[in-house]
Amino acid sequence: MISISEAISRVKNQRKPLVEKCIKPVEKAGGYLLFEDIKSPINMPPFRQSAMDGYALNLHDELSYKLTGEIKAGDSQQFQLNPGEAVRIFTGAAVPDSANAVMMQEKVQNHGKTIDIEHQIDLELNIRLLGEQVKTGDMALKKGTKLTPAAIGYLLSLGITEVSVYKKPNIALVTTGNELIEPGLALTHGKIYESNSRMLLSALYNLKFYDITLYKVEDDYNKTVSTLETAINDNDLVLITGGISVGDYDFVGKALSELNVKELFYKVKQKPGKPLFYGKKEDTQIFALPGNPAAALTCFYVYVYIALQNLMNREETELPRVEATSVSSFKKRGDRPQFLKAIHQGNQVEILEGQNSSMLQTFALSNALVHMPGEVSEINEGDTVEVIILPQ
């Protein structure tokens, strides 16, 4: 059994990012990392653009201007303005080449055929210059940039419809156990509804990992070996729930050994999630998570999250950790470090009731985990504690 810090270190050390690229439509590339630099194919803006609703002016020494027309966003008509002439213009519209400033409408009096402005204004005021954001051929986004919603919008504004991105990992979710039945079926005596795979699937979707295959295997040794062999051969990351303990029908550990999976660690001194296995076969990483749902999800956030970030070549591999003041008390049993389900808000955190490793009800309310070190036996109201912020 190893410590939490050692387990985290061993996962971090298996940093072998995926280097295969794939082409994605820009609107479906959110969360991916760019595989190569992107140069802008156009100037942005592609023309001198009005930054507000108002009047485009060819400046002169007077405050009065002759009004000669109107330009809406999308209009292609060009006006040739002489000094002392103006056109009504709207935000985003193309400013005539002969105009050298835009006065906002709040500072203009419109008399029909003429306008009066409140004061003289500077050249190019309220005009977005040609190529002000990016020029043709300039760097738009660098290789490795994470495509956020803003980045997606930016690329589309440049007319870019496809991008080369780092391929995300293929992930297997393997569920074991004869006691499990699908939600929606009648619950017979001795059976429980299977929730772990869909729970972990949702957690992966929330992190924008979508290339996921679900496998279900009964408590049968040969079937376990066969299913795990397929999952390992076909995927970059394999997550197994259940069957890793030492019961007579827990076949996962034996099956992984037969498949020559290299054990990197098995069992971590923590609660919940002690019976956690981590190993690899060639370039495929394998986590065998505890069967208890809250323990499985805790291990996902503390360890699997790191492996996912490593595969995507991201610099920040752990979830954010902050200090906060506890507004509740908790006393633990034993000397194992514990991850406590909690609600974090501002600089305070509330440790919730119901910390059993099989309980998801409390986890459903949580947005954080409080890390309680092994040497700490009690948390009192007002104590400063370490908080892991969970993805929302």
C-alpha positions in Angstrom: 0.0 0.0 0.0 1.4 3.4 -1.0 0.7 7.0 0.0 -1.5 9.3 -1.9 1.4 11.5 -2.9 3.4 8.5 -4.2 0.3 7.3 -6.2 -0.2 10.7 -7.8 3.6 10.9 -8.6 3.5 7.5 -10.4 0.5 8.5 -12.5 2.2 11.8 -13.4 5.4 10.0 -14.4 3.5 8.0 -17.1 3.4 11.1 -19.3 3.2 10.0 -22.9 1.0 12.4 -24.8 -0.9 11.2 -27.8 0.7 12.7 -30.9 -1.7 11.6 -33.5 -3.7 14.3 -35.2 -7.3 14.4 -36.5 -9.3 16.9 -38.5 -12.4 18.3 -36.8 -15.0 20.8 -37.9 -14.3 24.0 -35.9 -17.7 24.0 -34.2 -17.1 20.5 -32.9 -13.5 21.1 -31.8 -14.2 22.5 -28.4 -11.8 21.3 -25.7 -9.2 19.9 -28.2 -5.6 21.2 -28.5 -4.4 22.6 -31.8 -2.0 20.2 -33.5 -0.3 23.0 -35.6 -0.1 26.8 -35.8 -3.0 28.6 -37.6 -2.2 31.6 -39.7 -5.0 34.0 -40.5 -6.3 33.8 -44.0 -7.8 37.3 -43.9 -7.5 40.6 -42.2 -9.7 40.9 -39.1 -11.6 43.1 -39.3 -11.5 42.7 -43.1 -12.4 46.4 -43.6 -12.5 49.6 -41.5 -15.4 48.9 -39.2 -17.6 51.2 -37.1 -17.3 50.4 -33.4 -20.7 51.9 -32.6 -23.9 53.4 -33.9 -23.3 57.0 -34.9 -22.1 59.1 -37.9 -19.0 58.6 -40.1 -17.4 62.0 -40.7 -14.9 63.5 -43.1 -13.6 65.9 -40.5 -13.3 69.7 -41.0 -13.0 72.7 -38.8 -16.8 73.2 -38.2 -19.2 71.3 -35.9 -21.9 71.1 -38.6 -21.9 68.4 -41.3 -24.0 67.7 -44.4 -25.7 64.2 -44.1 -25.4 62.3 -47.4 -26.7 58.8 -46.7 -26.8 55.7 -44.4 -24.7 52.5 -44.1 -26.0 49.4 -42.2 -23.9 46.4 -41.3 -23.5 44.3 -44.4 -24.0 47.1 -46.9 -21.4 47.2 -49.6 -22.1 50.6 -51.0 -19.2 53.1 -50.9 -19.7 56.8 -50.2 -17.2 59.4 -51.3 -17.3 62.0 -48.6 -15.9 65.5 -48.9 -14.6 67.4 -45.9 -17.7 68.5 -43.9 -19.9 65.5 -45.0 -21.2 62.6 -43.0 -23.2 59.4 -43.3 -25.3 57.7 -40.7 -23.6 54.4 -39.7 -24.3 51.4 -37.5 -22.1 49.1 -35.4 -20.1 46.7 -37.6 -20.8 48.5 -40.8 -17.9 49.3 -43.2 -16.6 52.9 -42.7 -16.1 54.7 -46.1 -12.4 55.2 -47.0 -13.0 58.9 -47.1 -14.3 59.0 -43.5 -11.7 59.5 -40.8 -13.8 59.3 -37.6 -17.1 58.1 -36.2 -19.0 60.2 -33.7 -21.4 58.3 -31.4 -25.0 59.1 -31.9 -25.5 60.3 -28.3 -23.3 63.3 -29.1 -25.0 64.3 -32.4 -28.0 66.4 -33.1 -29.8 65.3 -36.3 -31.6 68.1 -38.3 -32.6 65.9 -41.2 -30.2 67.0 -43.9 -27.5 68.2 -41.6 -26.1 67.2 -38.2 -24.3 69.0 -35.4 -21.6 67.3 -33.3 -20.9 68.4 -29.7 -17.1 68.8 -30.1 -14.2 68.0 -32.4 -12.9 64.5 -32.2 -9.7 62.7 -33.0 -8.8 61.0 -36.2 -9.9 57.3 -36.4 -12.0 57.6 -33.2 -14.5 54.7 -32.9 -13.1 53.0 -36.0 -11.8 49.4 -35.9 -8.9 49.5 -38.3 -8.3 47.1 -41.1 -6.5 44.1 -39.6 -6.5 45.6 -36.1 -7.2 42.2 -34.5 -5.0 40.1 -36.9 -3.5 40.6 -40.3 -3.5 38.2 -43.3 -0.7 35.7 -42.7 -0.1 36.6 -39.1 -0.3 34.0 -36.3 -4.0 33.5 -35.3 -3.5 30.7 -32.7 -0.4 28.7 -31.8 0.0 24.9 -31.7 -1.1 23.5 -28.4 -3.8 26.2 -27.8 -6.9 24.8 -26.1 -10.0 25.5 -28.2 -12.3 27.3 -25.8 -15.7 28.7 -27.0 -14.0 32.1 -27.6 -11.3 30.4 -29.7 -14.0 28.6 -31.7 -15.8 31.9 -32.3 -12.5 33.6 -33.3 -11.6 30.9 -35.8 -15.0 30.9 -37.4 -14.8 34.7 -37.7 -11.7 34.2 -39.8 -13.6 31.9 -42.1 -11.8 28.8 -40.9 -14.1 25.7 -40.9 -11.7 22.8 -40.1 -8.7 22.5 -37.8 -6.0 19.9 -37.1 -6.1 18.9 -33.4 -4.5 16.4 -31.2 -6.6 13.2 -31.1 -8.2 12.6 -27.8 -7.8 9.2 -26.2 -10.0 6.2 -26.9 -11.4 5.2 -23.5 -12.9 1.9 -22.4 -15.3 1.7 -19.4 -15.5 -1.9 -18.2 -18.1 -2.9 -15.6 -17.9 -6.2 -13.7 -20.4 -7.9 -11.5 -23.3 -10.4 -11.6 -25.3 -8.3 -9.2 -25.7 -5.4 -11.6 -28.7 -4.8 -13.8 -29.6 -2.0 -16.1 -31.7 0.9 -14.7 -35.3 0.6 -15.9 -35.5 -3.1 -15.4 -37.3 -4.7 -12.5 -35.1 -4.8 -9.4 -35.1 -8.4 -8.1 -33.8 -9.5 -4.8 -30.0 -9.5 -4.5 -29.6 -7.2 -7.5 -28.6 -3.5 -7.7 -28.8 -1.0 -10.5 -25.6 -0.4 -12.4 -24.6 3.2 -12.1 -20.8 3.4 -12.2 -20.3 3.2 -15.9 -22.9 5.9 -16.7 -21.5 8.0 -13.8 -18.0 7.8 -15.2 -19.3 8.3 -18.7 -20.9 11.6 -17.6 -17.7 12.7 -15.8 -15.7 12.0 -19.1 -18.3 13.8 -21.2 -18.1 16.8 -18.8 -14.4 16.9 -19.5 -15.1 16.7 -23.2 -13.8 13.2 -23.8 -16.2 11.4 -26.1 -14.5 8.4 -27.7 -15.7 5.9 -25.2 -16.7 2.3 -25.4 -18.7 0.5 -22.7 -18.0 -3.1 -21.8 -19.9 -5.3 -19.3 -18.6 -8.6 -18.1 -20.1 -11.1 -15.7 -18.1 -12.6 -12.8 -16.5 -15.2 -14.9 -12.7 -15.5 -15.2 -12.4 -16.4 -18.8 -14.9 -13.8 -19.9 -13.1 -11.2 -17.8 -9.7 -12.1 -19.4 -11.3 -11.9 -22.9 -13.1 -8.6 -22.3 -10.1 -6.9 -20.8 -7.8 -8.1 -23.6 -10.1 -6.5 -26.1 -10.5 -3.3 -24.1 -6.7 -2.9 -23.6 -5.9 -3.7 -27.3 -8.4 -1.2 -28.6 -8.0 1.8 -26.3 -5.5 4.2 -24.9 -7.1 4.2 -21.4 -9.1 1.5 -19.7 -11.2 2.2 -16.6 -12.6 -0.9 -14.8 -15.1 -0.7 -12.0 -15.5 -3.6 -9.5 -13.8 -7.0 -9.2 -10.4 -5.7 -8.0 -10.7 -6.7 -4.4 -9.8 -10.2 -3.1 -13.1 -12.0 -3.0 -13.6 -15.4 -4.6 -15.4 -13.8 -7.6 -13.1 -10.7 -8.0 -11.3 -11.8 -11.1 -9.9 -8.5 -12.4 -6.5 -8.6 -10.7 -5.8 -12.2 -11.8 -7.0 -11.4 -15.4 -4.7 -8.3 -15.6 -1.8 -10.4 -14.4 -2.5 -13.1 -17.1 -2.6 -10.4 -19.7 0.9 -9.2 -18.6 -0.3 -5.8 -17.4 2.5 -4.1 -15.5 1.4 -3.1 -12.0 2.4 0.4 -11.1 0.6 0.3 -7.8 -2.2 -1.5 -6.1 -3.9 -0.1 -3.0 -3.5 3.4 -1.7 -3.6 4.5 1.9 -6.7 6.6 1.6 -10.5 6.5 2.3 -12.5 6.0 0.2 -10.7 4.2 -2.6 -8.1 2.0 -1.0 -8.4 -1.0 -3.5 -7.2 1.1 -6.5 -5.1 -0.6 -9.2 -3.0 1.3 -11.7 -0.9 -0.3 -14.4 0.0 -0.3 -18.1 0.5 -2.6 -21.0 2.6 -1.0 -23.8 1.1 2.5 -24.2 -2.3 1.7 -22.7 -2.9 2.8 -19.1 -5.3 0.8 -16.9 -7.2 1.8 -13.8 -9.2 -0.7 -11.8 -11.4 1.4 -9.7 -13.2 0.3 -6.5 -16.8 -0.9 -7.1 -18.3 1.4 -4.5 -19.6 4.4 -6.5 -18.3 7.3 -4.3 -14.9 5.6 -4.1 -14.8 5.1 -7.8 -15.6 8.7 -8.5 -13.1 10.0 -5.9 -10.3 8.0 -7.5 -11.4 9.3 -10.9 -11.0 12.9 -9.9 -7.7 12.4 -7.9 -5.9 10.0 -10.3 -7.6 9.3 -13.6 -8.0 13.0 -14.2 -4.2 13.3 -14.2 -3.8 10.5 -16.7 -6.3 12.2 -19.0 -4.5 15.5 -18.9 -1.1 13.8 -19.5 -2.6 12.1 -22.6 -3.7 15.5 -23.9 -0.2 17.1 -23.1 -1.7 19.7 -20.8 0.6 21.4 -18.3 -1.9 21.6 -15.5 -2.7 17.9 -14.7 -4.4 18.1 -11.3 -7.7 19.7 -10.3 -7.3 23.1 -8.5 -6.6 23.0 -4.8 -7.3 25.9 -2.5 -7.4 26.6 1.2 -10.7 27.3 2.8 -12.2 27.7 6.3 -14.4 24.8 7.5 -17.8 25.8 8.6 -18.5 22.2 10.0 -16.7 19.6 12.1 -15.7 16.1 11.3 -14.0 13.3 13.3 -12.5 10.4 11.4 -11.7 6.9 12.4 -8.3 5.3 11.8 -5.2 6.9 10.4 -5.9 6.8 6.6 -6.1 10.1 4.8 -9.6 10.8 3.7 -11.3 12.7 0.9 -14.5 14.2 2.2 -17.4 15.3 0.1 -18.1 19.0 0.6 -19.6 22.2 -0.7 -17.1 25.0 -1.3 -18.3 28.6 -1.6 -16.0 31.6 -1.5 -13.4 31.0 1.2 -15.5 28.6 3.1 -16.3 24.9 2.9 -18.9 22.7 4.4 -18.1 19.0 5.0 -21.3 17.1 4.3 -22.9 14.2 6.2 -22.8 10.7 4.7 -19.2 10.0 3.8 -19.6 6.3 3.2 -17.8 5.0 0.1 -21.0 3.5 -1.3 -23.0 6.7 -0.9 -23.6 8.9 -4.0 -26.4 11.1 -2.4 -23.9 13.3 -0.7 -21.6 13.4 -3.7 -24.5 14.6 -5.8 -24.6 17.7 -3.7 -20.8 18.3 -3.6 -18.7 20.6 -5.7 -15.4 19.8 -3.8 -13.5 17.3 -1.8 -11.7 18.2 1.4 -8.4 16.4 1.8 -7.9 15.3 5.4 -4.3 14.2 6.0 -3.6 11.0 7.9 -2.1 12.7 10.9 -5.3 14.9 11.4 -8.0 13.0 13.3 -10.5 15.9 13.7 -11.6 19.0 11.8 -13.2 21.7 13.8 -15.3 24.6 12.7 -12.9 27.4 11.8 -10.0 25.2 10.8 -8.2 25.8 7.5 -8.4 22.8 5.2 -7.3 21.9 1.7 -10.0 21.7 -0.8 -10.0 20.1 -4.3 -12.4 21.9 -6.6 -14.4 19.5 -8.8 -15.4 20.1 -12.4 -18.9 21.4 -12.8 
